Amino acid sequence: MYSDSTAMKIDLKEETILKGEIINLKKEKNAVLLAHYYQTEDIQEIADYVGDSLGLSQKAAAVDADIIVFAGVHFMAETAKILNPGKKVVVPDLNAGCSLADSCPPDAFRHFIDRYPGHVVVTYINCSAEIKALTDIVCTSSNAIKIVNSIPEDKPVIFAPDKNLGAYVMNQTGRAMVLWDGSCMVHEAFSIEKLLELARNNPEAEIIAHPESESHILQTACYIGSTAGMLKYVQQSTSRSFIVATEAGLLHQMQKDVPDKKLFPAPAIEDNICACSECAYMKLNTLQKLYNCLKNELPEVTVPDEVRLKALKPIERMLALS
């Protein structure tokens, strides 16, 4: 007992010291820390802004700092660099990628577009800078329906890379679209059998889901929306408990918003520590790596100017509509 307790105290002390040093470095270097809701709790707690893809994009476009520290995954940091070419953008771990972004290689996507001439290309922001450079307009899960509805009905549409989000948008808008066959491993990891069992055991709980989830998961949901949308829904709903079908990191902010409500992470197919769906890429970022990257201003994320300028236009079109 004594050994375990001592270890816990040491860990907490080290965490407190690291947080203090990170805060001091931010001030010293005029740096801003942007973090996604899927980051670990300790990182979320010291971030200057925690948000979803849309909120982070908007914040990155307006940030007033010399250095942007992006605690998320690689494509998010690329977006920040595209919007802020004169600022240094660093990340805790360059290996923090994205299974959805990886499912859409630029060369393959270029050939895919060539097969459908005359189509407006809409890409979900969860993609690489090279994919954005091949795009007419970017969207997020918060504004995908609005973006697609803004396109004239006589214009055919390609939607990439997430087929699940694309199918959901098609259902909501009534627009037929050509979908790229990509998906997020986190949002395809939910077990419908375990989810239904959890719902049966907690009949008062509402199921809420992210639109990157598969259709059979979405069909069970009382509410479907982005991470920011789910946070707002849980705050405003009169229900007292929720089963949340998205990456489990969101529950940290959600529980802070509604401390008196009961939250259950939607169960994953594979058994793991929390029995929920977590993004291994997001969890590559740690407090120690965050400190190191801010202290050394490395690793730095760069985007070639030719790619950046092409990718900037569809992002700006999205932000103008958001």
N, C-alpha and C positions, 0 to 999 in steps of 0.2 A: 504493500500500500504506500509506504513512504517513498519508495523509488518512483512509482508512477506519478505520485503527486509532485515530487520534486521536478521530474521531467516536464510536467505540464507547466509548472511555474517558470522554468527556464525558457520554454517555448514562448510563453506569453510575454516574458521580459524581453526576449530577443525581438519579438514582433513589435512591441511598443517602441524599442530603440530604432528599429528599421523604419517604422512609420514616421518617427520624429525626424530622422535623417533625410527621408524622402521629402517631407514637407519643407525642411530647410533648404534642400537642393533646389526645389521648385522655385522658391523665393530668390535664391542666389542666382539662378540661371534664367529667370523670367520664363519658366516653363509651365505649361498647362497639361494636366493629366486627364485624358478622356478615357472612359472605360465603358465597356458593354455590360449589360445586365447579366451576361453569362459568365462574367469573371468571378473569381473567388471572393468571398465576403470581405477579407482583409483589404483587397485592392479596391473594391467598391467603396469602402468606408473612407478612403483618403483621396478619392478621385475628385477633381473639380467639377466634373459633370459625368453622370451615369445615364446612358440612354440606349435606345434601339438604333437601328441603322439610319432611319430618317433623322432622328434627333441628333445623332452624332455627326451626320453630314451637315446639318444646318449649323451646328456648333462649330464644326471645323471651318466652315465658310466664314464665320464671323469672329474667330478667335484672335485675341490680341496678345501674342506671346512670341518669343524668339524660337522656342522649342516646343513641339507638340509630342508628348509621350502618349502613344496609343496602346492602351491595354485592351486588346481585342484579338482579331486575326488579321492576316496579312492584307487582304483586300480592303479592309477598313482603313488601315494606315495608308495604303496607296491612294484611296479616295481623299484622305486628308492632304496628302502631298500634291495631288492633282489640283486641289482647290487652293493650296498654299505653296506655290513653287519657291517662294523666297524664304520659307521657314524650314528649319531642320525637323524632320519627323523621325522619331526613334521608337523601337518596339522592344519589349523585354526578351522576346524569343522569335527569331526569324522563321523558325519551324512551325510556328502557330499558323497553320494554313486553314483550309476549309474543304471538306469533302464535296460540297456542292460546287464550289469554284473549280476544284480539280476535275469535276465531271464534264467540264466544257473546255477542252483544249482549243486554243485560238485557230490553228490550222484547220482542224476538223469543223469548227464553227463557221469559218470563212467559206469552206466548200458547201456547207449546209445552206448558208445564205444564198449562195450562187444558184442553188436549185430552185429558189423561190424569188425570182426577180420581181421588183415592184412592191415587195412587202415592206411594211414599216417594222423595224426591228426594235422590240422592247426587251430590255434585259433587266432582271432583278439585280439590285446593287450587289448581291452576294456573288460577284464574279471578278475576274482579274481586270487590270487596267487594259490589257490587250483586247479583251472581250468588249469592254465599254467603248473602246476606240472603234469597234465595228457596229456600234449601236446608234439608233436614231434618238431614243429617249430611255433614260434609266427610271426604274421605279423601286419602291420598297414595299414591304407587306402592308404598310400603313396607307399607301396611296396608289397601289397597283390598279384598283378598280377605277379610281379617278383618272389615272393616266391613260388607261385603255379607252375609257369613255370619251377622252379628249380627242381621240383619233377619229377622223371622218369615217362613217360607216362603209363608204365605198372603198376604203383602203384595207387590203388584207394585212394581217399582222403575224409576225413571228414572235413568240414569247420564249425566253430562255433565262437561265438554264433550268429552273425548277419546274418540273412537270406537274407536281402537286399544287403548287401555287397557281400555275397556269390553268389547270383544270378548274380550280376554285374560281378564278377570275372569269373564266368562260361561263361557268354556271351562273355567276352573279350578274354578268353583263349581257349574256346572250350572244356574245361575239364568238364566232368560230375562229380559232387561231391555230397556227402550226406550232407545236410544242417541241422544244428540245428535250431529249430524254435524260434529264439530270435530276438529282435529288439530294437531300441532306440526310446523312446517315443517322443523325440524332433524332430527326422527326419521323424517320421510318423505323425507329427502334421500339416504338410503343407496342405493347401486347394487347390486342383487343380482348382476349380472354381474361387477362388479369385486370384490365380496365373495367370490364363489365362486372367482374367479381367484386372489385373495390367499390363500384357504384351500388351493387346490391347490398353490400355490407354497410354502406353509408348513403341511404336513400335520400337524405336531405341535401346531399352535396350536388352542386351544379358542376357539370363538366364544361370546361372552357379549353379551347385549342387554338394553336397557331396554324395558319393556312398552309404551311409547308408540310403538315401532317397528311397522311394518306386518307383517302376519301372515307374509308370505313371508320376511321377515328373521328373525322369531322361530322359524320352522320350522327354521332352520339352527343355532340356538343350543343349546349344551350347558347353558347357565344363563340364566335370565331373571329380572331383578330390578331393584330401585331402584338409584340410584347408590351408596348406602351398602351395599346388598346385594352389588353387584358388587365393591366394594372388599373386603368380607369374603370373598367367594368366591375371589378371586384370591390373597388371603393364605393361605387354607386349602387350596387346591387343590395337588395334587402336580405338576400340569402346569407347564411352564417357559415357555410362551408363550401369548399370548391376542390375539384380535382383538376389539376393544371397540366395540360398536355403541351409542354414545351421544355426546353432545356432547364434543368432544375435550378440553375443559378438565379433565375428570375424570382424564385420564392423568397430570397433574402430581402429584396426591396419590397416585394408584395406583403410580406409579414410585417415589415416596418410600417407600411401604409395602413394595414388593417390588423393590429395586434390582437384584437378581440375575436378574429375569425379563424376558422380551422382550415388549413391548406394541406392538400395531399398531392405530391408529385405523381403524375401518371406513371404507372409501372412499365418497365422495359421488358423486352423479350428475354434478354440475357440477364442472369443474376449478377449483380455487382454490389459494391459496398452500400450504396443508398437505394438499390432496387429501382432506380429511376434512370432517366436518359440524360447523360452528361456528354458534353463535347470535349473529347480528349485534347483537341487542339486548343480550345479556350483555356483549359486547365494547365497547359504548358507554361503559361505565364504565372510567375510566383512573385512574392514580395521581394525576395532576394534578387531575382533577375530584374525586377523593376528598379530597385536601388542601383544595381550595377549599370543598367542602361542609361539611367539619368546621370550618374556620376561620370561615366565614360563617354556619354553621348553616342553610344553604339549598342546594338546594330542600327544603322541608319537605313531608312527606306527611300529609294530613289525611283523615279519614273522618267524614262527618256523623253525629251521634249516633244519629239514627233508623236509619240503615243499619248503623252499628257494633253497636248492641245486637241487631239481628236477625241479623247475621252472626256475632256472638260465640257464640250458642247452638250452632250446628252444629259450630263449631271446638272448643268445650269438650266436646261429645259425643265428637268424634274423640279428643281428648287423653285423655279418661277411659278410652277403650278401648285406648289405645296405651301 
